[in-house]
Amino acid sequence: MINIKKKNLFMNIDDYCHGVFDSTFIVDKNGNLIYKIGNIDYDNIMLEKVNNYTVNVNNVKYMEFNSVIEAYPEWRVIGLISLDSLTRNLDSIRWLIYCIGIFSIAVVIFISHFTSKKITDPIYDITKAMNKFENGEWPDKLEAKTEDELKYLIISFNKMIYNIKNLIEQIYKEEEENKKLEVESMKTQLDLLQSQINPHFIHNTLNTINYLAIKNNQNEIRELIQSFNGLLRQSISTSKKLITLKDELTCTQNYLKIQKYRYGDIVKLVCNIPEELNNCLVPKLILQPLIENSLYHGIVPKGCAGTIKIDIFPQKDFIKIKIIDDGVGISKRKSTHKGFNGISLDNISERLRLYFGSEYDLKVYSKSGIGTCIEFNIPYIY
């Protein structure tokens, strides 16, 4: 026989059952108590079965756990847990679950609201800006606060507003420039119209004088009348604003023939013009005033014979024209002088800008005592 204390035998079970059950009983196969853990007296209780897992002990319901001990197959462990304590724990767990659920829902709502606001606010700002633009007001520049597709939408919207604003400003600017050009065009046409006094009477008179010169064999007078008549016809004609380069040169040569009878052989005209450019169109009376300016303010003040050279040569996108003289230079010349047709250098410069744009302007290069070069470009027009 071996004498062992029960407590030492069930030491491991004792520690476990204290933490799990309210009371624990170890009984043999006949129901005799071998060991007890807890405050319930096994001898005085009546295990009234309520169902397979619940028993009633002294009007208190317990959850029963019944299991065989593997080391001692004839012994069983009966553990009782009060249903009230279980219920209290379940209620605590239930309230904890409710709190966690409510907190989770609140977090989800907050995150959803924050996320939706982050998406809808930029869209609302764009909508507000578009409504402002529809009402005729320029919206303020929008700021992209996100790094998603909305950022590119806002950037594109800002770029669209910027381009539209620049386009409208450019249209206004072009309208103002067109108004100025129209005014200058009217002034130019008025200057041309001032020279159109009784053109038919002048032509008829010149034709009569020419007839008398032919009749009396006055060839010099006839040549003078023909040159003047051709120059006058070209000057007072308003049917064409552009004429061929060949016709413009003819007009210039007629003008110099007339001046020859006044000044003699004081000026020599040299023309360097490719034949393929003869049919190019240029503004009417664009060369004759420049030749006249070179004659009166370059060659005549010089006091001796001089040369006026016309150089015309093609470029890639335009025709370059140069009027070069070996006169006294620009320091003694006036760009505002109005000659035969009342057309000054300033007037020619304005006409070039009017017809072809601001980049087609008159340029004057001169050196006192050496001469002057007047240069300008004409686009190809046929």
JOMO-V650602 format. One record per pair of residues at least 24 apart in sequence whose C-alpha atoms are under 10 Angstrom apart, sorted by the first residue. I is the first residue (numbers start at 1). J is the second residue. D is the distance in Angstrom with one decimal. If there is no record, write none. Layout:
BEGIN
i = [I:I]
j = [J:J]
d = [D:D]
END
This chain:
BEGIN
i = [6:6:6:7:7:9:10:10:10:13:13:14:17:17:17:20:20:20:21:21:21:21:21:21:21:21:22:22:22:22:22:22:22:23:23:23:23:23:23:24:24:24:24:24:24:24:24:25:25:25:25:25:25:26:26:26:26:26:26:26:26:26:27:27:27:27:27:27:28:28:28:28:28:28:28:29:29:29:29:29:30:30:31:31:32:33:33:34:34:34:35:36:36:37:38:38:40:53:54:54:54:54:55:55:55:55:56:57:60:62:118:118:118:119:119:119:120:122:122:122:122:122:123:123:123:125:126:126:126:126:129:129:129:130:130:133:138:138:177:178:180:181:181:181:181:181:181:182:184:184:184:184:184:185:185:185:185:187:188:188:188:188:188:188:188:189:191:191:191:191:192:192:192:192:192:192:192:193:193:193:193:193:194:194:194:195:195:195:195:195:195:195:196:196:196:196:196:196:196:197:198:199:199:199:199:200:202:202:202:203:203:203:203:203:204:205:220:221:223:223:223:224:224:224:224:224:224:224:225:225:226:226:226:227:227:227:227:227:227:227:227:228:228:228:228:228:229:230:230:231:231:231:231:231:231:232:232:234:234:235:235:235:235:235:236:237:238:240:240:241:241:241:241:241:241:242:242:242:242:242:242:242:242:242:242:243:243:243:243:243:243:243:243:244:244:244:244:244:244:244:244:244:244:245:245:245:245:245:245:245:245:245:245:245:245:246:246:246:246:246:246:246:246:247:247:247:247:247:247:248:248:248:248:248:248:248:248:248:249:249:249:249:249:249:249:250:251:251:251:251:252:252:252:252:252:252:252:252:253:253:254:255:255:255:255:255:256:256:256:256:259:259:263:263:264:265:265:265:266:266:266:266:266:266:266:266:266:267:267:267:267:267:267:267:267:267:267:268:268:268:268:268:268:269:269:269:269:269:269:270:270:270:270:270:270:270:271:271:271:271:271:271:272:272:272:272:272:272:273:273:273:273:273:273:274:274:274:274:276:276:277:277:277:277:277:277:278:279:279:280:280:280:280:280:280:281:281:281:281:281:282:282:282:282:282:282:282:282:283:283:283:283:283:285:285:285:286:286:286:286:286:286:286:287:287:287:287:288:288:288:288:289:289:289:289:289:289:289:289:289:289:289:290:290:290:290:290:290:290:290:290:291:291:291:291:292:292:292:292:292:293:293:293:293:293:293:293:293:293:293:293:294:294:294:294:294:294:294:294:294:294:294:294:294:295:295:296:296:296:296:297:297:297:297:297:297:297:297:297:297:298:298:298:298:298:298:298:298:298:298:298:298:299:299:299:299:299:299:300:300:301:301:301:301:301:302:302:302:302:302:303:303:306:307:308:308:308:309:310:310:311:312:312:314:314:314:314:315:315:315:315:316:316:317:317:317:317:318:318:318:318:318:318:319:319:319:319:319:319:320:320:320:320:320:321:321:321:321:321:322:322:322:322:322:322:322:323:323:323:323:323:323:324:324:324:324:324:324:324:324:325:325:325:325:325:325:326:326:326:326:326:326:326:326:327:327:327:327:327:327:327:328:328:328:328:328:328:328:329:329:329:329:329:329:329:329:329:330:330:330:330:330:330:330:330:330:330:331:331:331:331:331:332:332:333:333:335:345:349:352:352:352]
j = [34:35:36:35:36:35:35:36:37:37:77:38:77:79:80:79:80:81:63:64:65:78:79:80:81:82:62:63:79:80:81:82:85:62:78:79:80:81:82:64:65:66:77:78:79:80:81:66:76:77:78:79:80:66:67:68:69:75:76:77:78:79:68:74:75:76:77:78:68:72:73:74:75:76:77:68:73:74:75:76:74:75:75:76:75:75:76:75:76:77:77:77:78:79:79:80:80:80:80:81:82:83:80:81:82:83:82:82:84:86:145:146:150:146:148:150:150:146:150:151:153:154:150:153:154:154:153:154:157:158:157:158:161:157:161:161:162:165:354:354:354:350:351:353:354:355:357:354:347:350:351:353:354:350:351:354:355:347:342:343:347:348:350:351:354:238:341:342:343:347:235:236:237:238:341:342:343:235:236:237:238:341:236:341:342:232:235:236:237:340:341:342:232:233:235:236:237:238:341:236:236:232:233:236:237:233:229:232:233:228:229:230:232:233:229:229:261:261:254:257:258:254:255:257:258:259:260:261:254:258:254:257:258:251:252:253:254:255:256:257:258:254:255:256:257:258:254:254:255:255:258:285:288:340:341:340:341:284:285:284:285:288:340:341:341:284:284:283:284:281:282:283:284:285:355:280:281:282:283:284:285:286:355:381:382:279:280:281:282:283:284:285:382:277:278:279:280:281:282:283:284:381:382:273:277:278:279:280:281:282:283:284:286:287:312:273:275:277:278:279:280:281:282:278:279:281:282:284:285:278:281:282:283:284:285:286:287:288:273:278:285:286:287:288:310:288:284:285:287:288:285:286:287:288:289:290:291:292:288:291:288:288:289:291:292:340:288:291:292:295:292:295:300:305:305:304:305:306:295:299:300:302:303:304:305:306:307:294:295:299:300:304:305:306:307:308:325:305:306:307:308:309:325:306:307:308:309:310:325:307:308:309:310:311:323:324:308:309:310:311:312:323:309:310:311:312:313:322:310:311:312:313:314:321:311:312:313:314:313:314:312:313:314:319:380:382:382:381:382:319:378:379:380:381:382:378:379:380:381:382:319:352:355:378:379:380:381:382:348:351:352:355:378:341:343:348:343:345:347:348:349:351:352:321:322:323:348:339:340:341:343:337:338:339:340:341:342:343:344:345:347:348:322:323:324:339:343:344:345:348:374:323:324:325:374:337:338:339:340:344:333:334:335:336:337:338:339:340:343:344:345:323:324:325:326:327:328:329:330:333:371:372:373:374:325:327:327:333:337:339:327:328:329:330:331:332:333:334:335:337:325:326:327:328:329:330:332:333:369:370:371:372:325:326:327:328:329:371:327:328:327:328:329:332:333:326:327:328:329:369:327:328:371:371:371:372:373:373:373:374:375:375:377:377:378:379:380:377:378:379:380:379:380:377:378:379:380:360:377:378:379:380:381:376:377:378:379:380:381:375:376:377:378:379:374:375:376:377:378:363:364:373:374:375:376:377:364:372:373:374:375:376:364:365:366:371:372:373:374:375:366:370:371:372:373:374:366:367:368:369:370:371:372:373:366:367:368:369:370:371:372:366:367:368:369:370:371:372:365:366:367:368:369:370:371:372:373:364:365:366:367:368:369:370:371:372:373:366:367:368:369:372:368:369:368:372:364:374:376:376:377:378]
d = [8.5:7.1:9.8:8.4:9.8:9.8:8.2:9.9:10.0:9.4:9.5:9.7:9.9:7.8:9.8:8.5:9.1:7.9:9.4:9.5:9.1:9.4:5.8:5.6:5.2:8.3:9.1:10.0:7.5:5.8:5.2:6.8:9.4:9.9:8.4:6.0:5.4:7.2:9.2:9.8:9.3:9.9:7.0:5.7:4.5:6.3:9.1:9.6:8.1:5.8:5.1:6.5:8.7:9.8:9.7:9.5:9.1:6.6:5.6:4.7:6.3:8.8:9.8:8.6:5.6:5.5:6.7:7.8:9.7:9.3:9.1:5.8:4.4:6.3:9.1:9.7:8.9:5.4:6.0:7.3:9.0:9.2:9.0:8.8:9.6:9.7:9.9:8.6:9.6:10.0:9.4:9.7:9.6:9.2:9.8:9.6:9.6:10.0:9.0:9.5:9.6:8.7:8.6:10.0:9.8:9.9:9.9:9.8:8.8:9.4:8.7:8.0:10.0:8.7:9.6:7.8:9.8:8.9:7.2:8.7:9.4:7.8:7.9:9.2:8.8:9.3:9.0:7.3:7.9:9.5:9.4:9.9:9.9:9.2:9.6:8.7:9.6:8.3:9.9:9.0:9.3:8.7:9.1:8.4:5.8:9.1:9.8:8.3:9.2:7.4:8.1:10.0:7.7:8.7:7.5:7.1:9.2:9.4:10.0:8.6:7.4:9.3:8.7:7.6:10.0:8.8:8.3:6.8:7.6:9.5:7.9:7.0:9.0:8.3:7.3:7.7:8.3:9.7:7.4:9.2:8.3:10.0:9.0:9.0:8.6:9.3:7.9:6.4:9.9:9.2:6.7:7.9:9.3:9.8:8.4:5.2:8.1:9.2:9.9:8.6:9.9:8.6:8.2:7.3:9.0:9.8:8.7:8.9:9.7:9.9:6.8:9.6:8.4:7.9:9.8:9.9:8.8:9.6:9.4:8.3:8.7:8.6:9.7:7.1:5.9:9.4:9.4:7.9:10.0:8.6:8.3:9.9:9.5:8.3:9.8:8.4:4.7:6.9:8.9:6.8:6.6:6.7:7.1:10.0:8.6:6.7:8.9:7.1:9.0:6.5:9.5:9.7:9.5:9.9:10.0:9.6:9.1:8.1:8.0:8.1:7.0:9.9:9.2:7.0:8.8:9.5:9.6:8.9:7.7:9.5:8.4:5.9:5.8:9.2:9.7:9.5:5.7:5.3:4.5:5.4:9.2:9.8:9.9:9.3:9.9:8.6:8.1:5.2:5.6:6.3:5.7:9.0:9.7:8.9:6.5:5.1:5.4:4.4:6.1:8.5:8.5:9.4:8.4:9.5:7.2:5.2:6.0:5.7:5.9:6.0:8.9:9.0:9.8:9.3:9.9:9.6:9.2:8.3:4.9:6.6:8.2:8.9:9.6:8.4:8.8:9.4:9.6:8.9:9.9:9.6:9.2:7.9:8.6:6.7:6.7:7.7:6.9:7.6:10.0:9.2:9.5:9.7:7.4:8.0:9.6:9.5:9.5:8.0:8.6:6.9:8.5:9.5:6.7:4.8:8.5:9.4:7.3:8.8:8.4:9.6:9.3:7.3:9.7:8.8:8.2:9.2:9.0:8.4:8.3:9.1:9.4:9.2:8.6:9.7:9.4:9.7:7.1:9.1:9.0:7.7:7.7:10.0:8.7:6.5:4.2:6.3:8.4:9.9:7.5:7.1:8.7:8.8:5.6:5.0:5.5:6.9:9.6:7.8:6.4:4.7:6.1:8.2:9.8:9.0:6.0:5.0:5.8:7.7:9.5:7.4:6.3:4.6:6.1:8.3:10.0:9.7:8.6:5.9:4.8:6.2:8.1:9.6:7.7:6.1:4.9:6.2:8.0:9.9:7.8:6.4:5.1:6.5:9.3:9.5:9.5:7.4:6.8:8.4:10.0:9.4:8.5:8.2:7.8:8.6:9.2:9.5:10.0:8.8:6.7:9.1:9.4:9.2:6.7:5.7:5.1:8.8:9.0:7.6:5.4:5.7:9.9:9.8:9.9:7.1:8.7:8.9:7.7:9.3:9.5:8.2:8.1:8.1:9.0:8.4:8.6:8.8:9.2:9.6:9.9:6.7:9.6:8.9:8.9:9.3:9.7:8.3:9.3:9.6:9.0:9.1:9.6:9.7:8.3:6.8:7.6:7.6:8.7:6.5:7.1:7.7:9.9:8.3:10.0:7.2:9.7:9.5:9.3:8.4:7.3:8.7:8.0:7.4:9.1:9.0:10.0:9.9:9.5:6.9:8.0:10.0:8.4:8.6:8.3:9.9:7.6:8.6:7.5:10.0:10.0:8.4:8.2:8.2:8.1:6.4:8.9:7.4:9.5:9.3:9.7:8.9:9.2:8.0:9.3:9.3:8.4:8.2:9.6:8.9:9.7:9.0:7.7:7.6:8.2:8.3:10.0:7.2:5.4:7.6:9.6:9.2:7.0:7.2:3.9:5.1:6.3:7.9:8.2:7.3:9.4:9.7:7.2:7.8:7.5:7.1:4.6:6.9:9.3:9.0:7.9:8.9:7.6:6.8:9.9:8.8:9.6:8.9:5.9:5.7:9.5:8.6:9.4:9.6:10.0:9.9:9.8:9.7:9.8:9.4:9.9:9.9:9.5:10.0:9.6:9.7:9.7:9.8:9.0:9.3:9.9:9.4:9.4:9.6:9.4:9.6:9.0:6.4:6.9:9.9:6.3:5.5:4.2:5.4:9.1:8.5:5.5:5.1:6.0:6.6:9.7:7.4:6.1:4.6:6.6:8.8:8.3:5.8:5.6:6.0:7.7:9.6:9.7:6.6:5.7:4.5:6.8:8.8:9.6:8.1:5.6:5.1:6.5:9.1:10.0:9.4:9.5:7.4:5.8:4.4:6.5:8.5:9.6:8.6:5.4:5.6:6.6:9.0:9.8:9.8:9.9:8.1:5.7:4.1:6.7:8.9:9.7:9.5:8.5:6.8:6.3:4.6:6.9:9.1:8.1:5.8:4.5:6.2:5.6:8.0:9.0:5.5:5.2:4.2:5.5:6.1:4.5:5.3:9.1:8.4:8.0:5.4:6.6:6.3:8.9:9.6:7.5:6.4:9.3:8.0:7.7:6.0:9.0:9.8:7.8:9.5:9.9:9.8:9.6:9.7:8.9:8.7:8.8:8.3]
END
